[in-house]
Amino acid sequence: MKDTDRKAYNIVMPNSFAYNPARINVGSIGYYEGSENVIVSSLYEVFQTADYVDDRFLWHWFKSDEFPKWIERLQEGSVRLYFYYDKLCECQMLMPSVPEQKKIAKALDELDNLITLHQRKSINEKCSI
């Protein structure tokens, strides 16, 4: 990575979010948990959260039905609509304490895992017929 022309890329540090402002309306957002820096296209917005935000809690908010409403309300452009970081910062949500965010995120993670297991079971049952 040291020989890469960094003008064409953004550096993504561990525990960072990255998203495509032109494609976030279809879920183009990710979270990097790795241990080394990586790069993404300079077209992506990359950010880390403040210490009063649990990343897993925020991740679930990004995947909720509420976040797309903010995108729809705040995106800008004419032919192609964009949702840049300054617009993301305009979004509002109620934030419980960090310990409460962690509990909520853990419960939602467990629920997601349970749903995934049931979906796999359902697919396997259909395939064995």
N, CA, C and O atoms as CSV, one atom per row, in Angstrom:
chain,resi,resn,atom,element,x,y,z
A,1,MET,N,N,0.818,-1.182,0.000
A,1,MET,CA,C,0.000,0.000,0.000
A,1,MET,C,C,0.868,1.255,0.000
A,1,MET,O,O,0.398,2.325,-0.387
A,2,LYS,N,N,2.130,1.145,0.428
A,2,LYS,CA,C,2.967,2.338,0.519
A,2,LYS,C,C,3.303,2.928,-0.848
A,2,LYS,O,O,3.597,4.120,-0.936
A,3,ASP,N,N,3.267,2.128,-1.920
A,3,ASP,CA,C,3.574,2.632,-3.259
A,3,ASP,C,C,2.326,3.092,-4.018
A,3,ASP,O,O,2.426,3.495,-5.177
A,4,THR,N,N,1.164,3.037,-3.385
A,4,THR,CA,C,-0.094,3.380,-4.042
A,4,THR,C,C,-0.278,4.893,-4.107
A,4,THR,O,O,0.021,5.607,-3.150
A,5,ASP,N,N,-0.772,5.372,-5.244
A,5,ASP,CA,C,-1.120,6.792,-5.383
A,5,ASP,C,C,-2.344,7.050,-4.513
A,5,ASP,O,O,-3.453,6.655,-4.871
A,6,ARG,N,N,-2.153,7.704,-3.383
A,6,ARG,CA,C,-3.233,7.859,-2.404
A,6,ARG,C,C,-4.261,8.909,-2.775
A,6,ARG,O,O,-5.273,9.044,-2.087
A,7,LYS,N,N,-4.032,9.653,-3.838
A,7,LYS,CA,C,-5.040,10.628,-4.267
A,7,LYS,C,C,-6.281,9.931,-4.824
A,7,LYS,O,O,-7.382,10.481,-4.782
A,8,ALA,N,N,-6.098,8.734,-5.339
A,8,ALA,CA,C,-7.209,8.003,-5.947
A,8,ALA,C,C,-7.947,7.129,-4.930
A,8,ALA,O,O,-8.921,6.464,-5.281
A,9,TYR,N,N,-7.493,7.123,-3.677
A,9,TYR,CA,C,-8.066,6.236,-2.673
A,9,TYR,C,C,-8.243,6.949,-1.337
A,9,TYR,O,O,-7.594,7.958,-1.057
A,10,ASN,N,N,-9.127,6.404,-0.532
A,10,ASN,CA,C,-9.260,6.816,0.860
A,10,ASN,C,C,-8.771,5.674,1.732
A,10,ASN,O,O,-9.009,4.507,1.423
A,11,ILE,N,N,-8.099,6.002,2.805
A,11,ILE,CA,C,-7.627,4.992,3.741
A,11,ILE,C,C,-8.755,4.660,4.711
A,11,ILE,O,O,-9.417,5.544,5.254
A,12,VAL,N,N,-8.950,3.366,4.910
A,12,VAL,CA,C,-9.949,2.889,5.859
A,12,VAL,C,C,-9.201,2.242,7.014
A,12,VAL,O,O,-8.583,1.189,6.860
A,13,MET,N,N,-9.265,2.882,8.160
A,13,MET,CA,C,-8.619,2.335,9.356
A,13,MET,C,C,-9.544,1.308,10.011
A,13,MET,O,O,-10.749,1.311,9.759
A,14,PRO,N,N,-8.993,0.441,10.841
A,14,PRO,CA,C,-9.850,-0.508,11.564
A,14,PRO,C,C,-10.959,0.226,12.326
A,14,PRO,O,O,-10.771,1.343,12.809
A,15,ASN,N,N,-12.106,-0.424,12.417
A,15,ASN,CA,C,-13.277,0.131,13.105
A,15,ASN,C,C,-13.777,1.409,12.442
A,15,ASN,O,O,-14.069,2.403,13.107
A,16,SER,N,N,-13.869,1.359,11.113
A,16,SER,CA,C,-14.360,2.489,10.328
A,16,SER,C,C,-15.523,2.051,9.449
A,16,SER,O,O,-15.628,0.890,9.056
A,17,PHE,N,N,-16.383,3.002,9.156
A,17,PHE,CA,C,-17.454,2.818,8.194
A,17,PHE,C,C,-17.000,3.393,6.861
A,17,PHE,O,O,-16.223,4.347,6.829
A,18,ALA,N,N,-17.473,2.827,5.775
A,18,ALA,CA,C,-17.223,3.365,4.435
A,18,ALA,C,C,-18.487,3.149,3.612
A,18,ALA,O,O,-19.132,2.103,3.689
A,19,TYR,N,N,-18.821,4.170,2.820
A,19,TYR,CA,C,-20.005,4.027,1.977
A,19,TYR,C,C,-19.859,4.832,0.708
A,19,TYR,O,O,-19.095,5.794,0.631
A,20,ASN,N,N,-20.623,4.405,-0.291
A,20,ASN,CA,C,-20.665,5.088,-1.577
A,20,ASN,C,C,-21.829,6.076,-1.549
A,20,ASN,O,O,-22.981,5.649,-1.472
A,21,PRO,N,N,-21.568,7.379,-1.608
A,21,PRO,CA,C,-22.643,8.372,-1.504
A,21,PRO,C,C,-23.691,8.271,-2.613
A,21,PRO,O,O,-24.823,8.720,-2.434
A,22,ALA,N,N,-23.326,7.690,-3.747
A,22,ALA,CA,C,-24.276,7.547,-4.850
A,22,ALA,C,C,-25.053,6.238,-4.783
A,22,ALA,O,O,-25.997,6.042,-5.548
A,23,ARG,N,N,-24.668,5.338,-3.878
A,23,ARG,CA,C,-25.305,4.018,-3.827
A,23,ARG,C,C,-25.786,3.651,-2.420
A,23,ARG,O,O,-26.251,2.533,-2.200
A,24,ILE,N,N,-25.678,4.570,-1.481
A,24,ILE,CA,C,-26.100,4.237,-0.114
A,24,ILE,C,C,-27.595,3.952,-0.045
A,24,ILE,O,O,-28.052,3.231,0.841
A,25,ASN,N,N,-28.351,4.516,-0.973
A,25,ASN,CA,C,-29.800,4.270,-0.996
A,25,ASN,C,C,-30.135,2.804,-1.267
A,25,ASN,O,O,-31.265,2.379,-1.026
A,26,VAL,N,N,-29.181,2.032,-1.761
A,26,VAL,CA,C,-29.397,0.596,-1.968
A,26,VAL,C,C,-28.541,-0.235,-1.005
A,26,VAL,O,O,-28.300,-1.420,-1.234
A,27,GLY,N,N,-28.090,0.408,0.073
A,27,GLY,CA,C,-27.379,-0.322,1.122
A,27,GLY,C,C,-25.883,-0.411,0.967
A,27,GLY,O,O,-25.257,-1.252,1.614
A,28,SER,N,N,-25.279,0.422,0.135
A,28,SER,CA,C,-23.839,0.365,-0.100
A,28,SER,C,C,-23.084,1.031,1.045
A,28,SER,O,O,-22.585,2.149,0.915
A,29,ILE,N,N,-23.012,0.325,2.161
A,29,ILE,CA,C,-22.265,0.780,3.329
A,29,ILE,C,C,-21.661,-0.444,3.988
A,29,ILE,O,O,-22.268,-1.515,4.010
A,30,GLY,N,N,-20.462,-0.279,4.526
A,30,GLY,CA,C,-19.798,-1.387,5.184
A,30,GLY,C,C,-19.053,-0.920,6.411
A,30,GLY,O,O,-18.838,0.274,6.619
A,31,TYR,N,N,-18.666,-1.885,7.214
A,31,TYR,CA,C,-17.915,-1.616,8.437
A,31,TYR,C,C,-16.683,-2.496,8.421
A,31,TYR,O,O,-16.783,-3.706,8.218
A,32,TYR,N,N,-15.521,-1.897,8.634
A,32,TYR,CA,C,-14.261,-2.648,8.585
A,32,TYR,C,C,-13.751,-2.906,9.989
A,32,TYR,O,O,-13.467,-1.973,10.741
A,33,GLU,N,N,-13.636,-4.193,10.340
A,33,GLU,CA,C,-13.175,-4.598,11.666
A,33,GLU,C,C,-11.745,-5.128,11.660
A,33,GLU,O,O,-11.258,-5.589,12.692
A,34,GLY,N,N,-11.066,-5.072,10.522
A,34,GLY,CA,C,-9.729,-5.644,10.406
A,34,GLY,C,C,-8.722,-5.016,11.343
A,34,GLY,O,O,-9.067,-4.172,12.170
A,35,SER,N,N,-7.472,-5.435,11.208
A,35,SER,CA,C,-6.427,-4.942,12.105
A,35,SER,C,C,-5.432,-4.023,11.401
A,35,SER,O,O,-4.617,-3.383,12.064
A,36,GLU,N,N,-5.481,-3.947,10.078
A,36,GLU,CA,C,-4.569,-3.085,9.324
A,36,GLU,C,C,-5.384,-2.141,8.449
A,36,GLU,O,O,-6.531,-2.428,8.106
A,37,ASN,N,N,-4.782,-1.019,8.093
A,37,ASN,CA,C,-5.444,-0.085,7.187
A,37,ASN,C,C,-5.611,-0.718,5.808
A,37,ASN,O,O,-4.760,-1.481,5.351
A,38,VAL,N,N,-6.719,-0.387,5.159
A,38,VAL,CA,C,-6.980,-0.798,3.782
A,38,VAL,C,C,-7.394,0.452,3.011
A,38,VAL,O,O,-7.525,1.528,3.595
A,39,ILE,N,N,-7.600,0.312,1.703
A,39,ILE,CA,C,-7.997,1.464,0.903
A,39,ILE,C,C,-9.291,1.167,0.147
A,39,ILE,O,O,-9.612,0.019,-0.162
A,40,VAL,N,N,-10.014,2.237,-0.136
A,40,VAL,CA,C,-11.195,2.171,-0.990
A,40,VAL,C,C,-11.099,3.329,-1.976
A,40,VAL,O,O,-10.270,4.224,-1.810
A,41,SER,N,N,-11.923,3.310,-2.971
A,41,SER,CA,C,-11.974,4.380,-3.959
A,41,SER,C,C,-12.181,5.734,-3.279
A,41,SER,O,O,-12.837,5.823,-2.241
A,42,SER,N,N,-11.620,6.774,-3.869
A,42,SER,CA,C,-11.799,8.124,-3.328
A,42,SER,C,C,-13.253,8.579,-3.436
A,42,SER,O,O,-13.623,9.608,-2.870
A,43,LEU,N,N,-14.074,7.827,-4.154
A,43,LEU,CA,C,-15.490,8.150,-4.255
A,43,LEU,C,C,-16.246,7.806,-2.973
A,43,LEU,O,O,-17.368,8.271,-2.769
A,44,TYR,N,N,-15.639,7.001,-2.118
A,44,TYR,CA,C,-16.288,6.574,-0.885
A,44,TYR,C,C,-16.067,7.582,0.234
A,44,TYR,O,O,-15.035,8.251,0.301
A,45,GLU,N,N,-17.060,7.672,1.107
A,45,GLU,CA,C,-16.949,8.436,2.338
A,45,GLU,C,C,-16.505,7.462,3.418
A,45,GLU,O,O,-17.047,6.360,3.512
A,46,VAL,N,N,-15.532,7.844,4.230
A,46,VAL,CA,C,-14.996,6.988,5.276
A,46,VAL,C,C,-15.043,7.766,6.586
A,46,VAL,O,O,-14.659,8.935,6.635
A,47,PHE,N,N,-15.511,7.118,7.643
A,47,PHE,CA,C,-15.570,7.821,8.929
A,47,PHE,C,C,-15.530,6.832,10.090
A,47,PHE,O,O,-15.820,5.645,9.945
A,48,GLN,N,N,-15.160,7.372,11.244
A,48,GLN,CA,C,-15.213,6.642,12.504
A,48,GLN,C,C,-16.153,7.400,13.432
A,48,GLN,O,O,-16.406,8.590,13.245
A,49,THR,N,N,-16.655,6.706,14.417
A,49,THR,CA,C,-17.616,7.311,15.326
A,49,THR,C,C,-16.923,7.896,16.558
A,49,THR,O,O,-15.779,7.564,16.868
A,50,ALA,N,N,-17.642,8.765,17.241
A,50,ALA,CA,C,-17.173,9.346,18.497
A,50,ALA,C,C,-17.343,8.320,19.618
A,50,ALA,O,O,-17.982,7.286,19.427
A,51,ASP,N,N,-16.777,8.608,20.767
A,51,ASP,CA,C,-16.811,7.646,21.872
A,51,ASP,C,C,-18.188,7.479,22.511
A,51,ASP,O,O,-18.366,6.585,23.338
A,52,TYR,N,N,-19.152,8.302,22.158
A,52,TYR,CA,C,-20.500,8.152,22.713
A,52,TYR,C,C,-21.403,7.312,21.796
A,52,TYR,O,O,-22.616,7.252,21.998
A,53,VAL,N,N,-20.797,6.660,20.782
A,53,VAL,CA,C,-21.552,5.833,19.834
A,53,VAL,C,C,-20.954,4.432,19.796
A,53,VAL,O,O,-19.749,4.263,19.612
A,54,ASP,N,N,-21.809,3.436,19.972
A,54,ASP,CA,C,-21.392,2.049,19.780
A,54,ASP,C,C,-21.586,1.715,18.296
A,54,ASP,O,O,-22.682,1.873,17.759
A,55,ASP,N,N,-20.533,1.259,17.650
A,55,ASP,CA,C,-20.584,1.019,16.207
A,55,ASP,C,C,-21.636,-0.014,15.802
A,55,ASP,O,O,-22.295,0.154,14.776
A,56,ARG,N,N,-21.801,-1.068,16.581
A,56,ARG,CA,C,-22.802,-2.090,16.241
A,56,ARG,C,C,-24.216,-1.506,16.334
A,56,ARG,O,O,-25.082,-1.816,15.515
A,57,PHE,N,N,-24.435,-0.665,17.335
A,57,PHE,CA,C,-25.731,0.008,17.474
A,57,PHE,C,C,-26.002,0.866,16.243
A,57,PHE,O,O,-27.093,0.826,15.675
A,58,LEU,N,N,-24.991,1.647,15.835
A,58,LEU,CA,C,-25.144,2.496,14.660
A,58,LEU,C,C,-25.359,1.656,13.402
A,58,LEU,O,O,-26.161,2.013,12.538
A,59,TRP,N,N,-24.637,0.537,13.305
A,59,TRP,CA,C,-24.800,-0.360,12.158
A,59,TRP,C,C,-26.261,-0.811,12.027
A,59,TRP,O,O,-26.820,-0.811,10.931
A,60,HIS,N,N,-26.860,-1.187,13.135
A,60,HIS,CA,C,-28.254,-1.617,13.091
A,60,HIS,C,C,-29.175,-0.461,12.699
A,60,HIS,O,O,-30.186,-0.680,12.031
A,61,TRP,N,N,-28.840,0.763,13.103
A,61,TRP,CA,C,-29.640,1.915,12.689
A,61,TRP,C,C,-29.521,2.121,11.184
A,61,TRP,O,O,-30.508,2.420,10.512
A,62,PHE,N,N,-28.292,1.958,10.652
A,62,PHE,CA,C,-28.112,2.083,9.201
A,62,PHE,C,C,-28.950,1.051,8.448
A,62,PHE,O,O,-29.408,1.329,7.339
A,63,LYS,N,N,-29.155,-0.104,9.010
A,63,LYS,CA,C,-29.908,-1.179,8.357
A,63,LYS,C,C,-31.399,-1.153,8.714
A,63,LYS,O,O,-32.157,-2.024,8.288
A,64,SER,N,N,-31.810,-0.161,9.489
A,64,SER,CA,C,-33.209,-0.066,9.902
A,64,SER,C,C,-34.070,0.575,8.813
A,64,SER,O,O,-33.557,1.010,7.782
A,65,ASP,N,N,-35.363,0.627,9.048
A,65,ASP,CA,C,-36.282,1.296,8.126
A,65,ASP,C,C,-36.207,2.815,8.261
A,65,ASP,O,O,-36.683,3.533,7.381
A,66,GLU,N,N,-35.625,3.309,9.333
A,66,GLU,CA,C,-35.563,4.753,9.585
A,66,GLU,C,C,-34.473,5.443,8.766
A,66,GLU,O,O,-34.697,6.538,8.250
A,67,PHE,N,N,-33.316,4.834,8.640
A,67,PHE,CA,C,-32.193,5.478,7.952
A,67,PHE,C,C,-32.501,5.822,6.488
A,67,PHE,O,O,-32.160,6.923,6.058
A,68,PRO,N,N,-33.127,4.937,5.704
A,68,PRO,CA,C,-33.448,5.308,4.317
A,68,PRO,C,C,-34.336,6.553,4.203
A,68,PRO,O,O,-34.278,7.276,3.208
A,69,LYS,N,N,-35.149,6.791,5.219
A,69,LYS,CA,C,-35.982,8.005,5.216
A,69,LYS,C,C,-35.108,9.255,5.283
A,69,LYS,O,O,-35.400,10.259,4.634
A,70,TRP,N,N,-34.043,9.188,6.065
A,70,TRP,CA,C,-33.099,10.316,6.143
A,70,TRP,C,C,-32.372,10.493,4.815
A,70,TRP,O,O,-32.178,11.619,4.356
A,71,ILE,N,N,-31.974,9.397,4.205
A,71,ILE,CA,C,-31.303,9.473,2.904
A,71,ILE,C,C,-32.224,10.165,1.904
A,71,ILE,O,O,-31.816,11.099,1.214
A,72,GLU,N,N,-33.464,9.701,1.834
A,72,GLU,CA,C,-34.440,10.271,0.899
A,72,GLU,C,C,-34.635,11.765,1.143
A,72,GLU,O,O,-34.746,12.551,0.202
A,73,ARG,N,N,-34.675,12.137,2.396
A,73,ARG,CA,C,-34.929,13.538,2.762
A,73,ARG,C,C,-33.735,14.446,2.477
A,73,ARG,O,O,-33.925,15.605,2.110
A,74,LEU,N,N,-32.501,13.943,2.636
A,74,LEU,CA,C,-31.322,14.807,2.609
A,74,LEU,C,C,-30.425,14.660,1.382
A,74,LEU,O,O,-29.527,15.478,1.183
A,75,GLN,N,N,-30.647,13.642,0.560
A,75,GLN,CA,C,-29.762,13.468,-0.596
A,75,GLN,C,C,-29.908,14.645,-1.552
A,75,GLN,O,O,-30.936,15.322,-1.576
A,76,GLU,N,N,-28.867,14.873,-2.333
A,76,GLU,CA,C,-28.875,16.015,-3.242
A,76,GLU,C,C,-28.315,15.625,-4.590
A,76,GLU,O,O,-27.565,14.655,-4.703
A,77,GLY,N,N,-28.678,16.383,-5.617
A,77,GLY,CA,C,-28.221,16.133,-6.967
A,77,GLY,C,C,-29.383,16.228,-7.930
A,77,GLY,O,O,-30.526,16.452,-7.530
A,78,SER,N,N,-29.078,16.055,-9.201
A,78,SER,CA,C,-30.147,16.128,-10.199
A,78,SER,C,C,-30.331,14.784,-10.886
A,78,SER,O,O,-31.319,14.096,-10.631
A,79,VAL,N,N,-29.399,14.394,-11.755
A,79,VAL,CA,C,-29.523,13.112,-12.446
A,79,VAL,C,C,-29.221,11.961,-11.486
A,79,VAL,O,O,-29.982,10.998,-11.400
A,80,ARG,N,N,-28.127,12.070,-10.781
A,80,ARG,CA,C,-27.756,11.068,-9.780
A,80,ARG,C,C,-27.793,11.748,-8.425
A,80,ARG,O,O,-27.265,12.848,-8.260
A,81,LEU,N,N,-28.416,11.096,-7.454
A,81,LEU,CA,C,-28.538,11.670,-6.121
A,81,LEU,C,C,-27.406,11.176,-5.239
A,81,LEU,O,O,-27.005,10.014,-5.310
A,82,TYR,N,N,-26.897,12.073,-4.406
A,82,TYR,CA,C,-25.766,11.769,-3.528
A,82,TYR,C,C,-26.131,12.052,-2.075
A,82,TYR,O,O,-26.945,12.925,-1.773
A,83,PHE,N,N,-25.509,11.291,-1.193
A,83,PHE,CA,C,-25.699,11.456,0.246
A,83,PHE,C,C,-24.309,11.521,0.881
A,83,PHE,O,O,-23.780,10.526,1.376
A,84,TYR,N,N,-23.740,12.721,0.851
A,84,TYR,CA,C,-22.382,12.914,1.360
A,84,TYR,C,C,-22.357,12.951,2.884
A,84,TYR,O,O,-23.397,13.031,3.538
A,85,TYR,N,N,-21.153,12.891,3.429
A,85,TYR,CA,C,-20.968,12.826,4.878
A,85,TYR,C,C,-21.602,14.009,5.602
A,85,TYR,O,O,-22.147,13.839,6.693
A,86,ASP,N,N,-21.539,15.208,5.014
A,86,ASP,CA,C,-22.150,16.362,5.684
A,86,ASP,C,C,-23.654,16.159,5.856
A,86,ASP,O,O,-24.234,16.633,6.833
A,87,LYS,N,N,-24.282,15.467,4.925
A,87,LYS,CA,C,-25.713,15.154,5.042
A,87,LYS,C,C,-25.943,14.065,6.092
A,87,LYS,O,O,-26.918,14.120,6.842
A,88,LEU,N,N,-25.053,13.084,6.145
A,88,LEU,CA,C,-25.144,12.044,7.167
A,88,LEU,C,C,-25.117,12.681,8.557
A,88,LEU,O,O,-25.836,12.247,9.457
A,89,CYS,N,N,-24.295,13.701,8.726
A,89,CYS,CA,C,-24.177,14.374,10.020
A,89,CYS,C,C,-25.447,15.136,10.400
A,89,CYS,O,O,-25.628,15.496,11.564
A,90,GLU,N,N,-26.310,15.378,9.446
A,90,GLU,CA,C,-27.569,16.061,9.728
A,90,GLU,C,C,-28.653,15.111,10.236
A,90,GLU,O,O,-29.680,15.557,10.747
A,91,CYS,N,N,-28.428,13.808,10.095
A,91,CYS,CA,C,-29.403,12.829,10.578
A,91,CYS,C,C,-29.506,12.926,12.101
A,91,CYS,O,O,-28.535,13.236,12.791
A,92,GLN,N,N,-30.694,12.656,12.594
A,92,GLN,CA,C,-30.921,12.712,14.029
A,92,GLN,C,C,-31.524,11.399,14.504
A,92,GLN,O,O,-32.359,10.791,13.834
A,93,MET,N,N,-31.079,10.991,15.667
A,93,MET,CA,C,-31.628,9.795,16.281
A,93,MET,C,C,-31.434,9.899,17.784
A,93,MET,O,O,-30.533,10.586,18.264
A,94,LEU,N,N,-32.280,9.216,18.505
A,94,LEU,CA,C,-32.129,9.177,19.954
A,94,LEU,C,C,-31.028,8.189,20.305
A,94,LEU,O,O,-31.000,7.063,19.807
A,95,MET,N,N,-30.128,8.625,21.165
A,95,MET,CA,C,-28.995,7.786,21.539
A,95,MET,C,C,-29.031,7.487,23.038
A,95,MET,O,O,-28.813,8.379,23.858
A,96,PRO,N,N,-29.304,6.250,23.385
A,96,PRO,CA,C,-29.191,5.894,24.807
A,96,PRO,C,C,-27.719,5.889,25.223
A,96,PRO,O,O,-26.840,6.135,24.397
A,97,SER,N,N,-27.454,5.618,26.469
A,97,SER,CA,C,-26.066,5.550,26.948
A,97,SER,C,C,-25.320,4.443,26.195
A,97,SER,O,O,-25.943,3.541,25.635
A,98,VAL,N,N,-24.006,4.516,26.182
A,98,VAL,CA,C,-23.203,3.502,25.478
A,98,VAL,C,C,-23.474,2.098,26.021
A,98,VAL,O,O,-23.642,1.174,25.224
A,99,PRO,N,N,-23.523,1.896,27.336
A,99,PRO,CA,C,-23.840,0.540,27.806
A,99,PRO,C,C,-25.199,0.037,27.293
A,99,PRO,O,O,-25.347,-1.139,26.963
A,100,GLU,N,N,-26.181,0.936,27.231
A,100,GLU,CA,C,-27.491,0.543,26.713
A,100,GLU,C,C,-27.418,0.264,25.214
A,100,GLU,O,O,-28.049,-0.675,24.728
A,101,GLN,N,N,-26.652,1.075,24.477
A,101,GLN,CA,C,-26.454,0.823,23.038
A,101,GLN,C,C,-25.856,-0.562,22.826
A,101,GLN,O,O,-26.281,-1.303,21.940
A,102,LYS,N,N,-24.869,-0.905,23.643
A,102,LYS,CA,C,-24.223,-2.222,23.518
A,102,LYS,C,C,-25.218,-3.359,23.765
A,102,LYS,O,O,-25.204,-4.363,23.052
A,103,LYS,N,N,-26.071,-3.205,24.761
A,103,LYS,CA,C,-27.081,-4.228,25.053
A,103,LYS,C,C,-28.059,-4.370,23.887
A,103,LYS,O,O,-28.396,-5.481,23.477
A,104,ILE,N,N,-28.505,-3.239,23.364
A,104,ILE,CA,C,-29.449,-3.262,22.235
A,104,ILE,C,C,-28.798,-3.905,21.013
A,104,ILE,O,O,-29.407,-4.743,20.348
A,105,ALA,N,N,-27.551,-3.506,20.719
A,105,ALA,CA,C,-26.844,-4.061,19.561
A,105,ALA,C,C,-26.644,-5.561,19.717
A,105,ALA,O,O,-26.798,-6.311,18.754
A,106,LYS,N,N,-26.303,-6.002,20.915
A,106,LYS,CA,C,-26.106,-7.437,21.161
A,106,LYS,C,C,-27.410,-8.198,20.939
A,106,LYS,O,O,-27.412,-9.262,20.320
A,107,ALA,N,N,-28.513,-7.659,21.441
A,107,ALA,CA,C,-29.808,-8.318,21.257
A,107,ALA,C,C,-30.178,-8.383,19.772
A,107,ALA,O,O,-30.682,-9.404,19.305
A,108,LEU,N,N,-29.931,-7.307,19.034
A,108,LEU,CA,C,-30.229,-7.299,17.603
A,108,LEU,C,C,-29.317,-8.249,16.835
A,108,LEU,O,O,-29.760,-8.906,15.893
A,109,ASP,N,N,-28.031,-8.328,17.232
A,109,ASP,CA,C,-27.111,-9.294,16.609
A,109,ASP,C,C,-27.611,-10.724,16.821
A,109,ASP,O,O,-27.614,-11.535,15.895
A,110,GLU,N,N,-28.034,-11.021,18.053
A,110,GLU,CA,C,-28.529,-12.367,18.355
A,110,GLU,C,C,-29.797,-12.682,17.564
A,110,GLU,O,O,-29.975,-13.800,17.079
A,111,LEU,N,N,-30.666,-11.697,17.439
A,111,LEU,CA,C,-31.886,-11.882,16.649
A,111,LEU,C,C,-31.552,-12.118,15.179
A,111,LEU,O,O,-32.138,-12.995,14.543
A,112,ASP,N,N,-30.603,-11.331,14.629
A,112,ASP,CA,C,-30.158,-11.539,13.246
A,112,ASP,C,C,-29.614,-12.948,13.046
A,112,ASP,O,O,-29.923,-13.605,12.053
A,113,ASN,N,N,-28.801,-13.408,13.995
A,113,ASN,CA,C,-28.229,-14.760,13.899
A,113,ASN,C,C,-29.317,-15.831,13.945
A,113,ASN,O,O,-29.260,-16.812,13.204
A,114,LEU,N,N,-30.292,-15.643,14.803
A,114,LEU,CA,C,-31.393,-16.595,14.909
A,114,LEU,C,C,-32.201,-16.644,13.612
A,114,LEU,O,O,-32.566,-17.722,13.145
A,115,ILE,N,N,-32.473,-15.492,13.041
A,115,ILE,CA,C,-33.200,-15.432,11.759
A,115,ILE,C,C,-32.408,-16.139,10.672
A,115,ILE,O,O,-32.972,-16.899,9.885
A,116,THR,N,N,-31.102,-15.895,10.624
A,116,THR,CA,C,-30.248,-16.543,9.622
A,116,THR,C,C,-30.277,-18.060,9.775
A,116,THR,O,O,-30.381,-18.782,8.783
A,117,LEU,N,N,-30.187,-18.548,11.012
A,117,LEU,CA,C,-30.240,-20.000,11.248
A,117,LEU,C,C,-31.563,-20.595,10.790
A,117,LEU,O,O,-31.581,-21.669,10.190
A,118,HIS,N,N,-32.662,-19.917,11.064
A,118,HIS,CA,C,-33.975,-20.416,10.637
A,118,HIS,C,C,-34.112,-20.391,9.125
A,118,HIS,O,O,-34.723,-21.284,8.538
A,119,GLN,N,N,-33.543,-19.367,8.490
A,119,GLN,CA,C,-33.592,-19.312,7.025
A,119,GLN,C,C,-32.785,-20.449,6.420
A,119,GLN,O,O,-33.222,-21.067,5.450
A,120,ARG,N,N,-31.616,-20.732,6.976
A,120,ARG,CA,C,-30.797,-21.845,6.482
A,120,ARG,C,C,-31.522,-23.162,6.663
A,120,ARG,O,O,-31.520,-24.010,5.771
A,121,LYS,N,N,-32.142,-23.332,7.824
A,121,LYS,CA,C,-32.876,-24.559,8.101
A,121,LYS,C,C,-34.008,-24.727,7.093
A,121,LYS,O,O,-34.231,-25.823,6.579
A,122,SER,N,N,-34.713,-23.650,6.816
A,122,SER,CA,C,-35.814,-23.700,5.856
A,122,SER,C,C,-35.320,-24.072,4.455
A,122,SER,O,O,-35.961,-24.865,3.766
A,123,ILE,N,N,-34.200,-23.513,4.034
A,123,ILE,CA,C,-33.630,-23.826,2.718
A,123,ILE,C,C,-33.187,-25.281,2.665
A,123,ILE,O,O,-33.440,-25.971,1.678
A,124,ASN,N,N,-32.520,-25.757,3.732
A,124,ASN,CA,C,-32.062,-27.147,3.763
A,124,ASN,C,C,-33.232,-28.127,3.732
A,124,ASN,O,O,-33.147,-29.177,3.096
A,125,GLU,N,N,-34.323,-27.787,4.416
A,125,GLU,CA,C,-35.491,-28.666,4.412
A,125,GLU,C,C,-36.100,-28.736,3.016
A,125,GLU,O,O,-36.538,-29.802,2.585
A,126,LYS,N,N,-36.131,-27.611,2.309
A,126,LYS,CA,C,-36.692,-27.594,0.954
A,126,LYS,C,C,-35.815,-28.376,-0.005
A,126,LYS,O,O,-36.322,-29.019,-0.924
A,127,CYS,N,N,-34.504,-28.330,0.196
A,127,CYS,CA,C,-33.582,-29.011,-0.713
A,127,CYS,C,C,-33.576,-30.527,-0.504
A,127,CYS,O,O,-33.200,-31.266,-1.415
A,128,SER,N,N,-33.977,-30.997,0.651
A,128,SER,CA,C,-33.945,-32.433,0.921
A,128,SER,C,C,-35.227,-33.140,0.513
A,128,SER,O,O,-35.373,-34.342,0.731
A,129,ILE,N,N,-36.137,-32.412,-0.068
A,129,ILE,CA,C,-37.405,-33.028,-0.492
A,129,ILE,C,C,-37.221,-33.767,-1.795
A,129,ILE,O,O,-38.172,-34.350,-2.315
